[in-house]
Amino acid sequence: MRIVIFSLAFMMILTSGFGGWLLPAGVKPPSSYQGIDRAFIVDCESNLSNGPITYRSGHYTSLMEYSGEFTDILKPGSIIVYKTNAGNYGKMKITGYALYHAWSKVSGYKYCDVPFFEFTTYLGDGSILMSDGLPTILDGVIRVAGKTFLYGTGPIRSPYFFLNLQYANYPERPQGSCFMWFNFDFDTKQTGFFKNYNGIEFSGADLYNEKNETRSRFFPSNGAIFAVVYKP
């Protein structure tokens, strides 16, 4: 009996984890990230869940001062597939991380790492609904120290750092990659710090992104589901 259980477990490792791919049994790995289409993501649906995804871990001695050490759990090249809250399937590939995390003091101090990633969200016929490039930033509040709740996208060198967050960018962002702050919607490419904008709820967010002293995690939102399918 033990031999049978061991053999089954060994076969599952071979079929699901070979070459870095973490796939349901019977699903063949694609040739590359580019080779992932809507049909492949549908085949992976049994692995999708609303559980949090840890993508960095470490110990931060001061989140506000950006000091501490971390390890990338999802290194650049890691691939995640998803089903959005609108029912559309898609894929994303981590391409890097911003040098500094973002933070806000709304409802207490909150922090998030800023991942860079490529992504494609597909329509039901397999055509592309949304993909890559700079996100649509919902935050447009001018940040002046002491007069706003947005404390931003890097070390505060000036009280006028990033006057309008809708034009925020990162010099280290790989060409064509997107980025996210606390909330991100894969159907519209919107990101932002808040869940409420002057009474208008950011209800379409598929991920909530947050950092604490020991780890950074993606939390699927509003019924969206995700799964890591490849780790370099």
C-alpha positions as CSV (number, residue, x, y, z in Angstrom):
1,M,0.0,0.0,0.0
2,R,2.8,2.4,0.9
3,I,4.5,1.6,-2.4
4,V,1.3,2.5,-4.3
5,I,0.9,5.8,-2.4
6,F,4.6,6.7,-3.0
7,S,4.3,5.8,-6.7
8,L,1.2,8.0,-7.1
9,A,2.8,10.9,-5.3
10,F,5.9,10.5,-7.5
11,M,3.8,10.6,-10.6
12,M,2.0,13.7,-9.4
13,I,5.4,15.4,-8.9
14,L,6.5,14.5,-12.4
15,T,3.2,15.6,-14.1
16,S,2.7,18.8,-12.1
17,G,6.1,20.2,-11.1
18,F,8.5,19.2,-13.9
19,G,10.5,22.1,-15.3
20,G,9.0,24.5,-12.8
21,W,5.4,24.1,-14.0
22,L,2.7,23.6,-11.4
23,L,-0.2,22.2,-13.4
24,P,-3.2,20.0,-12.9
25,A,-2.7,16.4,-13.8
26,G,-3.0,15.8,-17.5
27,V,-2.4,19.4,-18.5
28,K,0.7,19.7,-20.8
29,P,3.1,22.6,-20.2
30,P,3.1,25.3,-22.9
31,S,6.2,26.1,-24.8
32,S,6.5,29.5,-23.1
33,Y,4.6,32.3,-21.5
34,Q,3.7,33.5,-25.0
35,G,2.3,30.0,-25.7
36,I,-0.3,30.3,-23.0
37,D,-3.7,31.0,-24.5
38,R,-7.2,31.2,-23.1
39,A,-7.8,27.4,-23.6
40,F,-4.7,26.6,-21.5
41,I,-5.9,28.8,-18.7
42,V,-9.4,27.2,-18.7
43,D,-7.6,23.8,-18.4
44,C,-5.9,25.1,-15.3
45,E,-9.2,26.2,-13.6
46,S,-9.2,23.4,-11.1
47,N,-6.0,25.0,-9.6
48,L,-7.5,28.5,-9.3
49,S,-8.5,29.7,-5.9
50,N,-9.2,32.8,-3.8
51,G,-6.3,32.0,-1.4
52,P,-3.6,34.6,-0.9
53,I,-0.4,34.3,-2.9
54,T,2.9,35.2,-1.1
55,Y,5.4,36.7,-3.5
56,R,8.0,38.1,-1.1
57,S,9.2,37.3,2.4
58,G,11.7,38.7,4.8
59,H,12.1,40.9,7.8
60,Y,11.6,44.7,7.5
61,T,13.0,46.6,10.5
62,S,11.1,49.7,9.4
63,L,8.5,49.7,6.6
64,M,8.2,53.5,6.7
65,E,12.0,53.9,6.3
66,Y,12.3,51.1,3.6
67,S,14.8,49.2,5.7
68,G,15.0,45.5,5.9
69,E,15.8,42.4,3.9
70,F,13.6,40.3,1.7
71,T,13.6,37.2,-0.6
72,D,11.6,37.0,-3.9
73,I,9.3,33.9,-3.6
74,L,8.0,34.7,-7.0
75,K,11.1,35.6,-9.0
76,P,11.0,37.5,-12.3
77,G,9.7,35.0,-14.8
78,S,7.1,33.5,-12.5
79,I,3.7,33.0,-14.1
80,I,0.2,33.3,-12.6
81,V,-3.1,32.6,-14.4
82,Y,-6.5,33.9,-13.3
83,K,-10.2,34.3,-13.8
84,T,-11.4,37.9,-13.1
85,N,-14.5,38.9,-11.1
86,A,-16.0,39.6,-14.5
87,G,-15.4,36.0,-15.6
88,N,-12.6,36.6,-18.0
89,Y,-9.5,34.4,-18.1
90,G,-5.9,35.8,-18.2
91,K,-2.2,35.4,-17.5
92,M,0.5,37.5,-15.9
93,K,4.3,37.2,-15.7
94,I,6.3,38.9,-13.0
95,T,9.1,41.0,-14.6
96,G,10.5,42.6,-11.5
97,Y,9.8,44.8,-8.5
98,A,10.1,48.5,-7.8
99,L,13.1,49.6,-5.7
100,Y,10.8,51.1,-3.0
101,H,7.5,50.0,-1.8
102,A,4.4,52.3,-1.6
103,W,2.6,53.3,1.5
104,S,-0.5,55.1,2.7
105,K,-1.8,56.2,6.1
106,V,-5.5,55.8,5.2
107,S,-7.2,53.8,8.0
108,G,-3.8,53.3,9.7
109,Y,-0.5,52.8,7.9
110,K,-0.6,50.3,5.0
111,Y,2.2,49.2,2.7
112,C,2.6,47.3,-0.6
113,D,5.5,46.2,-2.7
114,V,5.1,47.4,-6.3
115,P,5.5,44.5,-8.8
116,F,6.1,44.9,-12.5
117,F,4.4,42.4,-14.8
118,E,3.2,41.6,-18.2
119,F,-0.4,40.4,-18.5
120,T,-3.1,39.5,-21.0
121,T,-6.9,39.2,-20.2
122,Y,-8.9,37.4,-22.8
123,L,-12.5,37.6,-24.0
124,G,-14.6,34.5,-24.4
125,D,-13.6,34.1,-28.1
126,G,-9.9,34.2,-27.2
127,S,-9.3,37.7,-28.4
128,I,-7.5,40.2,-26.1
129,L,-9.5,42.4,-23.8
130,M,-6.6,44.1,-22.0
131,S,-2.8,43.8,-21.8
132,D,0.5,45.2,-20.6
133,G,1.7,48.8,-20.5
134,L,1.3,51.6,-18.0
135,P,-1.8,51.2,-15.8
136,T,-4.7,53.6,-15.6
137,I,-4.1,55.3,-12.2
138,L,-7.2,56.2,-10.3
139,D,-5.5,58.4,-7.7
140,G,-5.2,62.0,-8.8
141,V,-4.8,63.7,-5.5
142,I,-1.9,66.1,-5.3
143,R,0.3,65.0,-2.5
144,V,1.6,67.8,-0.3
145,A,3.2,66.6,3.0
146,G,0.7,66.9,5.9
147,K,-2.3,67.7,3.7
148,T,-3.1,64.4,2.0
149,F,-3.4,60.7,2.9
150,L,-1.2,59.5,0.1
151,Y,2.4,58.9,1.0
152,G,3.6,57.6,-2.1
153,T,5.8,55.7,-4.3
154,G,9.3,56.0,-2.9
155,P,11.3,57.9,-0.3
156,I,9.9,61.3,0.5
157,R,12.7,63.6,-0.8
158,S,10.4,66.6,-1.2
159,P,6.9,67.7,0.0
160,Y,6.0,67.8,-3.7
161,F,7.1,64.3,-4.7
162,F,4.8,63.1,-7.5
163,L,2.4,66.0,-7.5
164,N,-0.1,64.1,-9.5
165,L,-0.1,60.3,-9.0
166,Q,-1.9,59.8,-12.3
167,Y,1.5,60.5,-14.0
168,A,3.5,58.2,-11.7
169,N,6.1,55.9,-13.2
170,Y,9.2,54.0,-12.2
171,P,12.6,54.4,-14.0
172,E,13.3,50.7,-13.3
173,R,10.1,49.4,-14.9
174,P,10.9,47.0,-17.7
175,Q,9.7,48.3,-21.1
176,G,6.0,47.4,-21.7
177,S,5.4,46.1,-18.2
178,C,2.5,47.2,-16.0
179,F,2.6,47.9,-12.2
180,M,0.1,47.9,-9.4
181,W,-0.4,49.5,-6.0
182,F,-2.9,48.3,-3.5
183,N,-5.7,47.4,-5.9
184,F,-5.6,46.2,-9.5
185,D,-8.3,45.3,-12.0
186,F,-7.2,43.0,-14.8
187,D,-10.3,43.8,-16.9
188,T,-9.6,47.5,-17.1
189,K,-5.9,47.9,-16.2
190,Q,-6.9,50.2,-13.3
191,T,-4.8,50.5,-10.1
192,G,-5.0,52.7,-7.1
193,F,-4.4,53.2,-3.4
194,F,-8.1,53.3,-2.3
195,K,-11.2,51.3,-2.5
196,N,-13.4,54.4,-2.6
197,Y,-12.9,57.4,-4.8
198,N,-15.2,60.3,-3.7
199,G,-18.0,57.9,-3.0
200,I,-17.4,55.7,-6.1
201,E,-16.3,52.2,-5.1
202,F,-13.4,50.6,-6.9
203,S,-15.5,47.5,-7.1
204,G,-13.8,45.9,-10.1
205,A,-10.4,45.2,-8.4
206,D,-9.3,41.6,-8.9
207,L,-6.4,41.8,-6.5
208,Y,-5.6,43.5,-3.2
209,N,-1.9,43.9,-2.7
210,E,-0.4,44.4,0.8
211,K,2.9,44.1,2.6
212,N,3.7,43.6,6.3
213,E,6.9,43.1,8.2
214,T,7.4,39.5,7.1
215,R,5.7,39.1,3.7
216,S,4.1,40.6,0.7
217,R,0.9,39.0,-0.6
218,F,-1.7,39.2,-3.4
219,F,-5.3,38.7,-2.1
220,P,-7.9,37.8,-4.8
221,S,-10.9,40.2,-4.5
222,N,-14.5,40.3,-5.4
223,G,-14.7,36.6,-6.6
224,A,-11.6,36.6,-8.8
225,I,-9.4,33.4,-8.5
226,F,-5.7,32.9,-9.2
227,A,-3.0,30.2,-9.3
228,V,0.8,30.2,-9.7
229,V,1.6,27.9,-12.6
230,Y,5.3,28.4,-13.1
231,K,8.3,29.3,-10.9
232,P,11.8,29.7,-12.5
